[in-house]
Amino acid sequence: MQPTTYVCGHRNPDTDSIVSAMAYASLCNAIGENNYVPVRLGHCNDETNYLLKRFGFQPPLRISTVRTQVSDIEFDRPPRLSQSLPVSHAWEILRENPNLSSLPVSNEDGTLFGMVSAGGIAESDMKAIEVPVLDNVPVFNVLSALEGHIINRDEDVFDFLSGEVTIALPAAGALLRGVKEGAVVLCGQQEDVVEEALRRKASCIILCQSDLAEKYRNLSSPTCVIATPHDAWRAARMLYQATPVGRIAKTDELVCFHLDDFLDDVQDAVLQSRYRSYPVLDADNKVIGTLGRYHLMRPRRKRIVLVDHNEVGQAVEGLDQAELVGIIDHHRLADVQTGYPVFMRNEPVGSTTTIVATMFQEHGLMPGEKLAGLMAAAIVSDTVMFKSPTTTPKDHRIAERLARIAGLDLDALGRDVFSASSADKSADALLKTDFKEFHLADHKLGISQITTMDSARMIQREAEFLAEMEKLKKDREYDMVLLMITDVLREGTELVFLGDKEIIRQAFNIGHIEGSSLFLKGVVSRKKQMVPALSALWG
């Protein structure tokens, strides 16, 4: 399966940013470059929500970062062990998978109980040499470990086995000297040993490679009699591996990670601990795998395509940790850098969606009716009904073609687009709907744009906007904050500004400015009129 590639517009996305991401992902998937997923970095504005609903689309998945996470790492996914499984089962898995240093042990609901390692099994085995005792071990675990079967009558029921373990070898003197009631006795062909063990009420007799199994078959006794094909030495070692794995698992001071944990945080935690393997949990705290130190050496980074921007200040957080595979944009070249060549397409047109629609044509494809309508609306929106100075004949030509595919009237669509925004929202919400941050020379500024067909209603709220702009200026340490209230019908912008009035006067060659706002006739584009004017002033 091909890795996921996220197609991502800028922060505070507008319609062109959302639609170009959706259209480009659709194009890539259509030509076989599978698993391209459009995403967004913020809430869709009223205009975009209206258009998505009108054409039958859901907003793209929202993400906040592309920092490398545990979910991006190809960690191990060993079987999840039940607490009741015999240690022998865990050992067999570790033996067959030498790359695994430990296995997760889970509760019945799948949550983490503990971790069992080869070292933990060895430690338990060494303790069994020092203290050779079975302690309430489930009889089915014993049968599994010994590959044995019970030869008592069916009416004799045994659930758990306990007792001190003794291997009965031929020896001078009394039989089973020192063996107490309730012991576990391993023997071979010694019938006298079996009889003595029964007399002493041993809890269990294990017949190892013995013909005596036929003699005692269907014996009715409180002593559990088990026949095994293993010799006494191997049976004794395997007997201790019948212990439930939950009893030897490490359960305290566990260090575990979740799928959404960030890699740099994981690395810090690993450096502060000495474990070789760490459990990985999902959102429900269920254990799904284990993570070793070697997994952190070459993590798989998220793949990402940037659309409608190429500036770090507008890009998704963690871009430096992602694998940038492409940029499609119609803005100035900014400060996104890569350490390797990437696909890049930057054209001086009025909308990124125009570029994506052109790529559809170049591949001999045509978007479906609904997508074509949505793409036409995005071009109309970003070119301000083709009145923006960024508009080119290509934008108009592509939008008309898309409108024909969708069966739409382009002028009527434009009126719908710019009637969709809500003026009833708070000043803060309106200000941040289409807000972008810029770094020009040594200056840091934020520019918001509201496109409307009724600028008079908006400018009445100038005091509210200025109050919110003051907060933004202080919180983000901007040198200047600008609000463009662009009127489609008047073909100009009411500019509300907070900062040095002299800068605005010089940038737009204004003789005198009263207050904190002015009307700029013909100015409708942030990227081609507002930003270039300030750039020329500041060098």
Secondary structure, 3 states (H helix, E strand, C coil): CCCCEEEECCCCCCHHHHHHHHHHHHHHHHCCCCCEEEEECCCCCHHHHHHHHHCCCCCCEECCECCCEHHHCCCECCCCEECCCEHHHHHHHHHHCCCCCEEEEECCCCEEEEEEEHHHHHHHHHHHHHCCEEEEEEHHHHHHHHCCEECECCCCCCCEEEEEEEECCCCCCCCCCCCCCCCEEEECCCHHHHHHHHHCCCCEEEEECCCHHHHCCCECCCCEEEEECCCHHHHHHHHHCCCEHHHHCECCCCCCEECCCEHHHHHHHHHCCCCCEEEEECCCCEEEEEEEHHHHCCCCCCEEEEECCCCHHHCCECHHHCEEEEEEECCCCCCCCCCCCCEEEECCCCCHHHHHHHHHHHCCCCCCHHHHHHHHHHHHHHCCCCCCCCCCHHHHHHHHHHHHHHCCCHHHHHHHHCCCCCCCCCHHHHHHHCEEEEEECCEEEEEEEEEECCHHHHHCCHHHHHHHHHHHHHHHCCCEEEEEEEECCCCEEEEEEECCHHHHHHHCCCCCCCCCEEEEECCCCHHHHHHHHHHHHHC
